[in-house]
Amino acid sequence: MKMVTAIIKPFKLDEVRDALANVGVQGITVTEVKGFGRQKGHTELYRGAEYVVDFLPKVKVEAAVDDTLVERAIDAIEGAAHTGKIGDGKIFVSALEQVIRIRTGETGGDAL
């Protein structure tokens, strides 16, 4: 089992959610986050004064995925979140040692 975490542009969330559902990912967790990468923020104008916005709004999408679905989930996220512009985001994949469904006590792949 793997935890697939993607940091994406907020307006791409619906497309990513639909793409993951289409490949068989049953549940996701979404968090509104702020951060920067190579963009290093940008400047904006407010009431005539220019100021720097260091942290840009992003969305973090997390999905616990069975090993058989990992590559399809990654491809789905890449395809749905891609705009070709700077700031499209990143995907992180990490190993999950154990998953437990609280309601039923199921563990491992059954808990997903």
All heavy atoms as an XYZ file, in Angstrom:
845
protein
N       0.844     -1.181      0.000
C       0.000      0.000      0.000
C       0.886      1.240      0.000
O       1.961      1.233      0.589
C      -0.883      0.009      1.237
C      -1.888     -1.115      1.290
S      -2.765     -1.162      2.857
C      -1.451     -1.550      3.961
N       0.406      2.270     -0.628
C       1.149      3.526     -0.738
C       0.231      4.692     -0.396
O      -0.974      4.627     -0.587
C       1.681      3.734     -2.155
C       2.547      2.625     -2.680
C       3.922      2.675     -2.110
C       4.815      1.702     -2.855
N       5.579      0.863     -1.995
N       0.838      5.765      0.099
C       0.151      7.027      0.293
C       0.601      7.933     -0.846
O       1.784      8.240     -0.970
C       0.490      7.655      1.639
C      -0.168      9.011      1.855
S      -1.960      8.968      1.891
C      -2.239      8.354      3.538
N      -0.332      8.322     -1.693
C      -0.043      9.221     -2.803
C      -0.514     10.605     -2.386
O      -1.690     10.806     -2.099
C      -0.752      8.766     -4.101
C      -0.477      9.741     -5.230
C      -0.316      7.361     -4.481
N       0.422     11.541     -2.338
C       0.129     12.913     -1.942
C       0.465     13.832     -3.106
O       1.568     13.770     -3.641
C       0.966     13.318     -0.714
O       0.720     12.394      0.343
C       0.625     14.725     -0.252
N      -0.486     14.664     -3.489
C      -0.265     15.588     -4.603
C      -0.560     17.004     -4.139
O      -1.555     17.253     -3.460
C      -1.162     15.229     -5.776
N       0.316     17.916     -4.498
C       0.097     19.347     -4.266
C      -0.241     19.930     -5.628
O       0.573     19.881     -6.555
C       1.359     20.029     -3.690
C       1.903     19.276     -2.482
C       1.070     21.495     -3.378
C       0.993     19.254     -1.282
N      -1.459     20.477     -5.754
C      -1.938     20.933     -7.062
C      -2.530     22.333     -6.967
O      -2.760     22.849     -5.872
C      -2.996     19.966     -7.635
C      -4.218     19.885     -6.714
C      -2.388     18.581     -7.858
C      -5.399     19.133     -7.293
N      -2.815     22.906     -8.127
C      -3.506     24.192     -8.180
C      -4.966     23.978     -7.772
O      -5.588     22.990     -8.167
C      -3.432     24.778     -9.589
C      -2.024     25.190     -9.976
C      -1.993     25.796    -11.358
C      -0.592     26.299    -11.675
N      -0.524     26.976    -12.962
N      -5.530     24.899     -6.990
C      -6.897     24.716     -6.476
C      -7.957     24.490     -7.545
O      -8.866     23.680     -7.356
C      -7.165     26.006     -5.705
C      -5.817     26.515     -5.321
C      -4.903     26.105     -6.441
N      -7.856     25.158     -8.679
C      -8.900     25.033     -9.690
C      -8.864     23.686    -10.417
O      -9.776     23.363    -11.176
C      -8.854     26.190    -10.694
C      -7.628     26.222    -11.563
C      -7.607     25.539    -12.780
C      -6.506     26.936    -11.172
C      -6.482     25.576    -13.589
C      -5.377     26.970    -11.979
C      -5.364     26.289    -13.183
N      -7.848     22.872    -10.169
C      -7.733     21.556    -10.788
C      -8.296     20.440     -9.898
O      -8.288     19.280    -10.292
C      -6.266     21.252    -11.106
C      -5.733     22.034    -12.287
C      -6.448     21.586    -13.531
C      -5.750     21.969    -14.799
N      -6.394     21.347    -15.961
N      -8.795     20.783     -8.720
C      -9.240     19.766     -7.772
C     -10.343     18.871     -8.319
O     -10.269     17.644     -8.205
C      -9.694     20.419     -6.458
C     -10.260     19.465     -5.413
C      -9.239     18.406     -5.027
C     -10.726     20.236     -4.199
N     -11.372     19.441     -8.922
C     -12.480     18.629     -9.440
C     -12.012     17.649    -10.506
O     -12.441     16.487    -10.518
C     -13.595     19.515     -9.988
C     -14.364     20.239     -8.890
O     -14.359     19.730     -7.747
O     -14.949     21.287     -9.178
N     -11.126     18.102    -11.382
C     -10.611     17.223    -12.431
C      -9.792     16.079    -11.840
O      -9.909     14.933    -12.279
C      -9.755     18.024    -13.416
C     -10.551     19.001    -14.265
C      -9.650     19.845    -15.131
O      -8.773     19.270    -15.829
O      -9.800     21.076    -15.127
N      -8.976     16.383    -10.832
C      -8.156     15.354    -10.197
C      -9.044     14.356     -9.453
O      -8.850     13.144     -9.547
C      -7.108     15.993     -9.247
C      -6.433     14.947     -8.374
C      -6.076     16.767    -10.053
N     -10.035     14.856     -8.741
C     -10.952     13.968     -8.014
C     -11.655     13.011     -8.977
O     -11.718     11.806     -8.736
C     -11.989     14.788     -7.247
C     -12.933     13.911     -6.411
C     -14.090     14.686     -5.858
N     -14.925     15.113     -6.985
C     -15.586     16.252     -7.020
N     -15.543     17.089     -6.024
N     -16.314     16.564     -8.074
N     -12.164     13.536    -10.090
C     -12.846     12.704    -11.075
C     -11.896     11.689    -11.707
O     -12.258     10.525    -11.912
C     -13.490     13.569    -12.160
C     -14.634     14.420    -11.627
O     -15.156     14.112    -10.532
O     -14.996     15.404    -12.301
N     -10.678     12.111    -12.004
C      -9.700     11.209    -12.620
C      -9.336     10.072    -11.672
O      -9.220      8.915    -12.090
C      -8.453     11.988    -13.023
N      -9.177     10.379    -10.394
C      -8.864      9.330     -9.421
C     -10.028      8.363     -9.254
O      -9.831      7.152     -9.158
C      -8.483      9.952     -8.069
C      -7.103     10.592     -8.017
C      -6.909     11.351     -6.707
C      -6.015      9.548     -8.185
N     -11.237      8.880     -9.244
C     -12.410      8.016     -9.130
C     -12.504      7.084    -10.339
O     -12.854      5.910    -10.194
C     -13.673      8.854     -8.997
N     -12.153      7.583    -11.514
C     -12.229      6.782    -12.740
C     -11.240      5.621    -12.769
O     -11.474      4.634    -13.452
C     -12.031      7.654    -13.978
C     -13.226      8.542    -14.246
O     -14.336      8.262    -13.800
N     -13.000      9.631    -14.962
N     -10.118      5.743    -12.030
C      -9.141      4.643    -12.006
C      -9.347      3.719    -10.814
O      -8.604      2.760    -10.635
C      -7.681      5.148    -12.049
C      -7.398      5.887    -13.333
C      -7.326      5.960    -10.832
N     -10.346      4.015     -9.970
C     -10.672      3.103     -8.885
C     -10.233      3.520     -7.500
O     -10.346      2.735     -6.565
N      -9.734      4.739     -7.347
C      -9.376      5.230     -6.009
C     -10.677      5.583     -5.299
O     -11.450      6.404     -5.791
C      -8.425      6.443     -6.096
C      -8.161      7.021     -4.715
C      -7.123      6.045     -6.772
N     -10.904      4.980     -4.142
C     -12.215      5.109     -3.496
C     -12.343      6.301     -2.562
O     -13.441      6.762     -2.313
C     -12.530      3.830     -2.740
C     -12.732      2.661     -3.672
C     -13.166      1.419     -2.935
O     -13.276      1.414     -1.723
N     -13.416      0.369     -3.674
N     -11.267      6.799     -2.014
C     -11.389      7.922     -1.091
C     -10.165      8.804     -1.121
O      -9.052      8.330     -1.371
N     -10.379     10.092     -0.900
C      -9.267     11.043     -0.841
C      -9.493     11.991      0.326
O     -10.609     12.146      0.810
C      -9.102     11.852     -2.152
C     -10.331     12.711     -2.437
C      -8.800     10.938     -3.321
C     -10.142     13.691     -3.593
N      -8.413     12.599      0.753
C      -8.462     13.667      1.743
C      -7.910     14.919      1.088
O      -6.866     14.867      0.425
C      -7.612     13.312      2.983
O      -8.126     12.111      3.549
C      -7.665     14.427      4.019
N      -8.603     16.039      1.244
C      -8.196     17.291      0.611
C      -7.969     18.342      1.690
O      -8.795     18.506      2.587
C      -9.280     17.780     -0.380
C      -8.904     19.120     -0.970
C      -9.505     16.751     -1.469
N      -6.843     19.041      1.587
C      -6.494     20.096      2.529
C      -6.085     21.334      1.751
O      -5.321     21.228      0.789
C      -5.309     19.662      3.423
O      -5.559     18.363      3.949
C      -5.106     20.635      4.565
N      -6.594     22.482      2.160
C      -6.133     23.735      1.557
C      -4.829     24.118      2.240
O      -4.759     24.202      3.468
C      -7.173     24.834      1.754
C      -8.432     24.608      0.944
C      -9.451     25.718      1.118
O      -9.123     26.755      1.726
O     -10.572     25.534      0.641
N      -3.788     24.330      1.442
C      -2.465     24.648      1.975
C      -1.899     25.856      1.246
O      -2.447     26.307      0.240
C      -1.501     23.442      1.838
C      -1.966     22.276      2.689
C      -1.335     23.031      0.393
N      -0.799     26.373      1.758
C      -0.071     27.454      1.095
C       1.390     27.066      1.036
O       1.895     26.402      1.938
C      -0.215     28.766      1.870
C      -1.608     29.325      1.826
C      -1.675     30.665      2.517
C      -3.099     31.166      2.420
N      -3.182     32.589      2.494
N       2.057     27.473     -0.025
C       3.465     27.152     -0.154
C       4.045     27.765     -1.406
O       3.379     28.486     -2.134
N       5.318     27.453     -1.637
C       5.964     27.900     -2.867
C       7.065     26.925     -3.223
O       7.575     26.204     -2.381
C       6.517     29.327     -2.745
C       7.695     29.445     -1.831
C       8.986     29.306     -2.313
C       7.515     29.698     -0.483
C      10.069     29.406     -1.468
C       8.591     29.813      0.365
C       9.874     29.664     -0.125
N       7.381     26.894     -4.485
C       8.472     26.086     -4.994
C       9.375     26.985     -5.801
O       9.819     28.023     -5.318
N       9.566     26.630     -7.031
C      10.411     27.450     -7.896
C       9.784     28.788     -8.221
O      10.472     29.728     -8.596
C      10.711     26.699     -9.190
C      11.626     25.530     -8.960
C      11.995     24.867    -10.251
N      12.904     23.762     -9.990
C      13.128     22.804    -10.841
N      12.518     22.787    -12.002
N      13.965     21.841    -10.539
N       8.458     28.884     -8.063
C       7.775     30.149     -8.337
C       8.259     31.247     -7.398
O       8.320     32.404     -7.759
C       6.270     29.997     -8.127
C       5.573     29.150     -9.132
C       4.136     28.948     -8.722
O       3.857     28.068     -7.933
N       3.257     29.749     -9.244
N       8.498     30.889     -6.159
C       8.920     31.822     -5.114
C       7.942     32.981     -4.947
O       8.323     34.104     -4.676
C      10.318     32.340     -5.392
C      11.351     31.234     -5.359
C      12.740     31.780     -5.342
C      13.777     30.720     -5.207
N      13.779     29.683     -6.192
N       6.658     32.711     -5.107
C       5.636     33.739     -4.902
C       5.570     34.719     -6.051
O       6.132     34.523     -7.104
N       4.850     35.814     -5.807
C       4.711     36.850     -6.817
C       4.334     38.156     -6.126
O       4.073     38.182     -4.935
C       3.652     36.455     -7.856
C       2.282     36.301     -7.279
N       1.862     35.148     -6.673
C       1.238     37.155     -7.201
C       0.615     35.307     -6.250
N       0.210     36.511     -6.552
N       4.328     39.252     -6.894
C       3.959     40.549     -6.322
C       2.547     40.914     -6.754
O       2.100     40.559     -7.844
C       4.939     41.654     -6.776
O       4.930     41.713     -8.188
C       6.349     41.371     -6.293
N       1.842     41.608     -5.873
C       0.499     42.088     -6.172
C       0.402     43.554     -5.787
O       1.194     44.061     -4.999
C      -0.548     41.274     -5.410
C      -0.712     39.865     -5.924
C      -1.877     39.128     -5.290
O      -2.609     39.740     -4.486
O      -2.042     37.949     -5.605
N      -0.618     44.204     -6.325
C      -0.859     45.605     -6.027
C      -2.119     45.712     -5.186
O      -3.148     45.136     -5.515
C      -1.067     46.362     -7.353
C      -0.482     47.753     -7.456
C       0.989     47.759     -7.140
C      -0.732     48.317     -8.837
N      -2.047     46.422     -4.053
C      -3.209     46.628     -3.203
C      -3.235     48.085     -2.780
O      -2.310     48.565     -2.126
C      -3.154     45.714     -1.978
C      -4.320     45.888     -1.043
C      -5.588     45.438     -1.396
C      -4.164     46.531      0.180
C      -6.667     45.606     -0.558
C      -5.232     46.707      1.036
C      -6.481     46.244      0.673
O      -7.554     46.407      1.503
N      -4.274     48.801     -3.195
C      -4.422     50.235     -2.895
C      -3.172     51.024     -3.248
O      -2.692     51.848     -2.481
C      -4.772     50.436     -1.423
C      -6.135     49.900     -1.082
C      -6.537     50.299      0.297
N      -7.872     49.789      0.580
C      -8.528     50.028      1.677
N      -8.005     50.799      2.610
N      -9.718     49.526      1.870
N      -2.623     50.702     -4.397
C      -1.479     51.438     -4.898
C      -0.138     50.980     -4.356
O       0.899     51.444     -4.816
N      -0.130     50.108     -3.382
C       1.129     49.631     -2.810
C       1.412     48.216     -3.323
O       0.523     47.369     -3.367
C       1.061     49.627     -1.291
N       2.645     47.987     -3.692
C       3.033     46.665     -4.165
C       3.536     45.844     -2.989
O       4.272     46.351     -2.135
C       4.142     46.810     -5.212
C       4.453     45.531     -5.943
C       5.442     45.747     -7.071
O       5.027     46.140     -8.173
O       6.635     45.525     -6.818
N       3.115     44.603     -2.920
C       3.605     43.729     -1.856
C       3.843     42.334     -2.413
O       3.300     41.943     -3.438
C       2.645     43.700     -0.666
C       1.307     43.073     -0.944
C       1.045     41.753     -0.581
C       0.289     43.791     -1.573
C      -0.182     41.177     -0.842
C      -0.936     43.229     -1.834
C      -1.167     41.918     -1.458
O      -2.379     41.344     -1.724
N       4.671     41.578     -1.715
C       5.065     40.253     -2.165
C       4.187     39.205     -1.490
O       4.008     39.230     -0.276
C       6.549     39.985     -1.842
C       6.944     38.562     -2.243
C       7.435     40.995     -2.548
N       3.637     38.311     -2.294
C       2.901     37.163     -1.777
C       3.867     35.984     -1.825
O       4.167     35.457     -2.890
C       1.647     36.876     -2.624
C       0.930     35.638     -2.118
C       0.725     38.078     -2.632
N       4.406     35.612     -0.651
C       5.404     34.547     -0.591
C       4.778     33.165     -0.755
O       5.341     32.296     -1.402
C       6.151     34.579      0.738
C       7.057     35.788      0.847
O       7.558     36.249     -0.197
O       7.264     36.277      1.967
N       3.632     32.952     -0.129
C       3.006     31.635     -0.136
C       1.762     31.655     -1.021
O       0.861     32.458     -0.810
C       2.640     31.213      1.285
C       3.851     31.051      2.162
C       4.208     32.031      3.062
C       4.633     29.910      2.063
C       5.330     31.884      3.856
C       5.756     29.751      2.851
C       6.106     30.746      3.757
N       1.740     30.758     -1.978
C       0.631     30.691     -2.921
C      -0.373     29.629     -2.475
O       0.010     28.599     -1.919
C       1.160     30.337     -4.305
C       2.201     31.323     -4.858
C       2.829     30.766     -6.113
C       1.558     32.665     -5.133
N      -1.665     29.868     -2.711
C      -2.664     28.870     -2.323
C      -2.554     27.624     -3.189
O      -2.449     27.711     -4.411
C      -3.996     29.581     -2.538
C      -3.700     30.670     -3.514
C      -2.260     31.051     -3.313
N      -2.556     26.483     -2.540
C      -2.502     25.188     -3.217
C      -3.493     24.253     -2.533
O      -4.060     24.576     -1.498
C      -1.097     24.572     -3.131
C       0.003     25.393     -3.751
C      -0.068     25.382     -5.245
C       1.094     26.176     -5.842
N       1.092     26.130     -7.281
N      -3.686     23.080     -3.111
C      -4.532     22.054     -2.520
C      -3.696     20.782     -2.396
O      -3.007     20.400     -3.348
C      -5.779     21.793     -3.394
C      -6.560     20.598     -2.890
C      -6.670     23.018     -3.424
N      -3.745     20.170     -1.217
C      -3.055     18.895     -1.009
C      -4.088     17.784     -1.055
O      -5.053     17.799     -0.297
C      -2.326     18.892      0.335
C      -1.594     17.583      0.596
C      -0.561     17.703      1.686
C      -1.160     17.648      3.048
N      -0.143     17.510      4.107
N      -3.882     16.839     -1.969
C      -4.783     15.697     -2.134
C      -4.022     14.452     -1.683
O      -2.923     14.189     -2.180
C      -5.216     15.540     -3.612
C      -6.104     14.333     -3.788
C      -5.892     16.805     -4.108
N      -4.600     13.714     -0.750
C      -3.962     12.499     -0.254
C      -4.879     11.309     -0.497
O      -6.081     11.401     -0.260
C      -3.678     12.612      1.240
C      -2.698     13.717      1.576
C      -2.573     13.930      3.066
O      -3.581     14.328      3.687
O      -1.481     13.683      3.598
N      -4.296     10.206     -0.947
C      -5.071      8.989     -1.183
C      -4.233      7.780     -0.793
O      -3.093      7.645     -1.240
C      -5.482      8.890     -2.646
N      -4.800      6.927      0.050
C      -4.172      5.652      0.357
C      -4.573      4.692     -0.755
O      -5.753      4.498     -1.020
C      -4.643      5.148      1.715
N      -3.575      4.115     -1.423
C      -3.826      3.357     -2.645
C      -3.164      1.985     -2.550
O      -2.033      1.862     -2.081
C      -3.263      4.139     -3.859
C      -3.433      3.379     -5.145
C      -3.908      5.503     -3.965
N      -3.864      0.964     -3.027
C      -3.295     -0.375     -3.127
C      -2.167     -0.355     -4.150
O      -2.202      0.420     -5.114
C      -4.386     -1.367     -3.543
C      -3.944     -2.789     -3.381
O      -3.774     -3.231     -2.232
O      -3.761     -3.460     -4.414
N      -1.163     -1.206     -3.953
C      -0.001     -1.220     -4.842
C      -0.372     -1.395     -6.311
O       0.315     -0.880     -7.194
C       0.974     -2.324     -4.421
C       1.679     -1.999     -3.111
O       1.873     -0.801     -2.817
O       2.041     -2.942     -2.377
N      -1.451     -2.109     -6.582
C      -1.850     -2.348     -7.969
C      -2.392     -1.094     -8.658
O      -2.439     -1.037     -9.881
C      -2.927     -3.454     -8.038
O      -4.066     -3.046     -7.277
C      -2.387     -4.776     -7.502
N      -2.798     -0.090     -7.870
C      -3.385      1.128     -8.440
C      -2.439      2.324     -8.462
O      -2.791      3.374     -9.002
C      -4.626      1.538     -7.641
C      -5.891      0.720     -7.813
C      -6.979      1.245     -6.876
C      -6.373      0.765     -9.242
N      -1.256      2.186     -7.884
C      -0.369      3.347     -7.693
C      -0.044      4.039     -9.010
O      -0.212      5.254     -9.134
C       0.920      2.954     -6.944
C       1.908      4.100     -6.921
C       0.591      2.525     -5.526
N       0.436      3.290     -9.995
C       0.839      3.918    -11.261
C      -0.342      4.570    -11.969
O      -0.216      5.661    -12.523
C       1.513      2.896    -12.183
C       2.893      2.474    -11.706
C       3.854      3.636    -11.517
O       3.865      4.562    -12.359
O       4.586      3.627    -10.506
N      -1.502      3.915    -11.940
C      -2.692      4.516    -12.569
C      -3.117      5.783    -11.841
O      -3.549      6.745    -12.474
C      -3.832      3.500    -12.621
C      -3.591      2.432    -13.683
C      -4.784      1.569    -13.886
N      -4.898      0.658    -12.736
C      -5.926     -0.127    -12.501
N      -6.959     -0.122    -13.291
N      -5.931     -0.930    -11.456
N      -2.994      5.795    -10.502
C      -3.346      6.992     -9.731
C      -2.399      8.141    -10.062
O      -2.836      9.285    -10.252
C      -3.319      6.686     -8.240
N      -1.116      7.847    -10.162
C      -0.130      8.878    -10.508
C      -0.422      9.439    -11.899
O      -0.429     10.659    -12.101
C       1.297      8.309    -10.433
C       1.659      8.006     -8.968
C       2.305      9.269    -11.049
C       2.933      7.198     -8.814
N      -0.664      8.554    -12.854
C      -0.970      9.003    -14.221
C      -2.240      9.849    -14.253
O      -2.317     10.849    -14.971
C      -1.114      7.806    -15.161
C       0.206      7.080    -15.403
O       1.267      7.678    -15.133
O       0.161      5.917    -15.841
N      -3.239      9.457    -13.464
C      -4.498     10.205    -13.420
C      -4.279     11.606    -12.871
O      -4.795     12.588    -13.413
C      -5.525      9.456    -12.571
N      -3.497     11.710    -11.804
C      -3.217     13.029    -11.212
C      -2.427     13.886    -12.195
O      -2.752     15.055    -12.416
C      -2.464     12.890     -9.879
C      -3.356     12.214     -8.838
C      -2.005     14.263     -9.385
C      -2.624     11.787     -7.582
N      -1.382     13.297    -12.780
C      -0.567     14.050    -13.743
C      -1.409     14.581    -14.892
O      -1.298     15.748    -15.272
C       0.542     13.160    -14.310
C       1.765     13.082    -13.451
C       2.866     12.277    -14.124
O       2.587     11.127    -14.528
O       3.984     12.811    -14.235
N      -2.241     13.736    -15.437
C      -3.067     14.150    -16.571
C      -4.071     15.217    -16.219
O      -4.281     16.172    -16.978
N      -4.692     15.104    -15.061
C      -5.743     16.043    -14.681
C      -5.193     17.370    -14.165
O      -5.812     18.412    -14.349
C      -6.633     15.413    -13.612
N      -4.030     17.358    -13.521
C      -3.497     18.574    -12.904
C      -2.573     19.356    -13.832
O      -2.221     20.493    -13.537
C      -2.745     18.224    -11.613
N      -2.205     18.783    -14.957
C      -1.230     19.407    -15.852
C      -1.832     20.601    -16.590
O      -2.892     20.495    -17.196
C      -0.749     18.374    -16.874
C       0.285     18.903    -17.792
N      -0.018     19.452    -19.009
C       1.629     18.986    -17.671
C       1.089     19.839    -19.608
N       2.104     19.573    -18.808
N      -1.138     21.736    -16.505
C      -1.492     22.903    -17.322
C      -0.336     23.300    -18.226
O      -0.516     24.069    -19.163
C      -1.851     24.131    -16.452
O      -0.689     24.556    -15.735
C      -2.983     23.825    -15.493
N       0.868     22.814    -17.905
C       2.051     23.185    -18.666
C       2.696     24.470    -18.188
O       3.695     24.903    -18.730
N       2.125     25.061    -17.142
C       2.659     26.310    -16.606
C       3.355     26.029    -15.281
O       3.085     25.028    -14.607
C       1.538     27.321    -16.404
C       0.868     27.704    -17.703
C      -0.080     28.862    -17.507
C      -0.541     29.340    -18.857
N      -1.911     29.093    -19.133
N       4.219     26.945    -14.882
C       4.935     26.799    -13.622
C       3.928     26.742    -12.467
O       2.898     27.411    -12.506
C       5.964     27.940    -13.435
C       6.913     27.613    -12.298
C       5.268     29.267    -13.225
C       8.146     28.486    -12.286
N       4.206     25.907    -11.493
C       3.316     25.800    -10.338
C       2.270     24.710    -10.449
O       1.334     24.671     -9.663
N       2.414     23.812    -11.421
C       1.452     22.712    -11.562
C       1.439     21.806    -10.336
O       0.429     21.195    -10.042
C       1.763     21.872    -12.806
C       1.088     22.415    -14.049
O       0.300     23.367    -13.936
O       1.356     21.874    -15.137
N       2.555     21.700     -9.639
C       2.582     20.939     -8.400
C       3.515     19.758     -8.431
O       4.320     19.591     -9.338
N       3.379     18.917     -7.411
C       4.230     17.742     -7.261
C       3.395     16.578     -6.747
O       2.359     16.768     -6.128
C       5.332     18.017     -6.249
C       6.334     19.059     -6.700
C       7.707     18.685     -6.253
C       8.812     19.594     -6.709
N       8.515     20.825     -7.312
N       3.906     15.364     -6.985
C       3.290     14.149     -6.461
C       4.345     13.426     -5.635
O       5.478     13.240     -6.098
C       2.793     13.229     -7.594
C       1.762     13.952     -8.451
C       2.222     11.933     -7.019
C       1.374     13.203     -9.708
N       3.974     13.025     -4.428
C       4.861     12.281     -3.541
C       4.226     10.919     -3.275
O       3.024     10.833     -3.039
C       5.050     13.009     -2.210
C       5.529     14.426     -2.359
C       4.626     15.476     -2.322
C       6.868     14.714     -2.544
C       5.048     16.788     -2.458
C       7.300     16.018     -2.686
C       6.392     17.066     -2.640
N       5.031      9.877     -3.298
C       4.544      8.526     -3.011
C       5.370      7.973     -1.863
O       6.599      7.962     -1.922
C       4.675      7.605     -4.247
C       4.163      6.212     -3.936
C       3.933      8.199     -5.432
N       4.685      7.520     -0.821
C       5.379      6.943      0.328
C       4.705      5.635      0.735
O       3.522      5.420      0.474
C       5.407      7.931      1.499
O       4.107      8.378      1.801
N       5.474      4.776      1.379
C       4.964      3.477      1.798
C       4.063      3.621      3.021
O       4.316      4.440      3.898
C       6.126      2.547      2.121
N       3.004      2.822      3.037
C       2.118      2.743      4.201
C       2.371      1.411      4.891
O       2.243      0.362      4.274
C       0.647      2.790      3.773
C       0.031      4.139      3.506
C      -1.423      3.971      3.081
C       0.104      5.016      4.716
N       2.731      1.451      6.137
C       3.002      0.209      6.848
C       1.726     -0.514      7.241
O       1.650     -1.729      7.181
C       3.838      0.495      8.095
C       5.263      0.880      7.751
C       6.144      0.938      8.964
O       5.858      0.236      9.954
O       7.122      1.685      8.919
N       0.734      0.238      7.676
C      -0.493     -0.401      8.121
C      -1.672      0.554      7.966
O      -1.543      1.755      8.150
C      -0.358     -0.808      9.594
C      -1.493     -1.655     10.099
C      -1.223     -2.176     11.503
O      -0.339     -1.693     12.201
N      -1.990     -3.154     11.913
N      -2.824     -0.024      7.628
C      -4.068      0.729      7.542
C      -5.111     -0.049      8.327
O      -5.218     -1.262      8.197
C      -4.539      0.890      6.070
C      -5.871      1.609      6.009
C      -3.495      1.626      5.260
N      -5.875      0.673      9.144
C      -6.914      0.041      9.952
C      -8.200      0.825      9.791
O      -8.220      2.041      9.980
C      -6.529      0.010     11.445
C      -5.198     -0.721     11.620
C      -7.628     -0.630     12.281
C      -4.499     -0.414     12.917
N      -9.289      0.137      9.432
C     -10.595      0.775      9.372
C     -11.168      0.742     10.789
O     -11.375     -0.325     11.369
C     -11.525      0.049      8.403
C     -12.872      0.764      8.240
C     -13.828     -0.040      7.361
N     -13.225     -0.381      6.079
C     -13.378      0.330      4.955
N     -14.125      1.413      4.961
N     -12.806     -0.059      3.837
N     -11.426      1.890     11.362
C     -11.852      1.989     12.757
C     -13.192      1.300     12.983
O     -13.367      0.576     13.957
C     -11.900      3.472     13.191
C     -10.482      4.063     13.173
C     -12.528      3.598     14.576
C     -10.432      5.550     13.390
N     -14.143      1.497     12.082
C     -15.484      0.964     12.278
C     -15.509     -0.551     12.371
O     -16.158     -1.126     13.242
C     -16.405      1.432     11.140
C     -17.842      0.913     11.236
C     -18.719      1.464     10.120
N     -18.217      1.210      8.789
C     -18.476      0.090      8.102
N     -19.208     -0.862      8.609
N     -17.991     -0.053      6.875
N     -14.785     -1.241     11.474
C     -14.883     -2.689     11.396
C     -13.645     -3.422     11.930
O     -13.702     -4.630     12.142
C     -15.081     -3.134      9.943
O     -13.934     -2.727      9.174
C     -16.347     -2.554      9.358
N     -12.551     -2.712     12.096
C     -11.323     -3.351     12.528
C     -10.545     -4.005     11.409
O      -9.519     -4.641     11.652
N     -11.025     -3.863     10.158
C     -10.297     -4.436      9.018
C      -8.912     -3.807      8.915
O      -8.734     -2.639      9.261
C     -11.073     -4.188      7.723
C     -12.393     -4.905      7.626
C     -13.201     -4.433      6.441
O     -13.497     -3.222      6.373
O     -13.518     -5.271      5.589
N      -7.955     -4.589      8.419
C      -6.592     -4.082      8.293
C      -6.078     -4.325      6.875
O      -6.643     -5.092      6.105
C      -5.644     -4.777      9.294
O      -5.657     -6.177      9.026
C      -6.058     -4.504     10.729
N      -4.967     -3.661      6.556
C      -4.326     -3.836      5.270
C      -5.187     -3.366      4.110
O      -5.934     -2.399      4.214
N      -5.084     -4.093      2.992
C      -5.832     -3.740      1.781
C      -7.320     -3.760      1.969
O      -8.053     -3.021      1.312
N      -7.819     -4.617      2.873
C      -9.262     -4.672      3.142
C      -9.776     -3.364      3.742
O     -10.929     -3.011      3.587
C      -9.603     -5.821      4.108
C      -9.321     -7.188      3.483
O      -9.330     -7.287      2.232
O      -9.078     -8.133      4.240
N      -8.909     -2.651      4.442
C      -9.307     -1.406      5.087
C      -9.426     -0.258      4.105
O     -10.059      0.764      4.411
C      -8.322     -1.041      6.200
N      -8.816     -0.399      2.937
C      -8.887      0.669      1.938
C     -10.269      0.676      1.316
O     -10.786      1.645      0.917
C      -7.807      0.499      0.862
C      -6.372      0.643      1.337
C      -5.426      0.419      0.182
C      -6.133      2.010      1.936
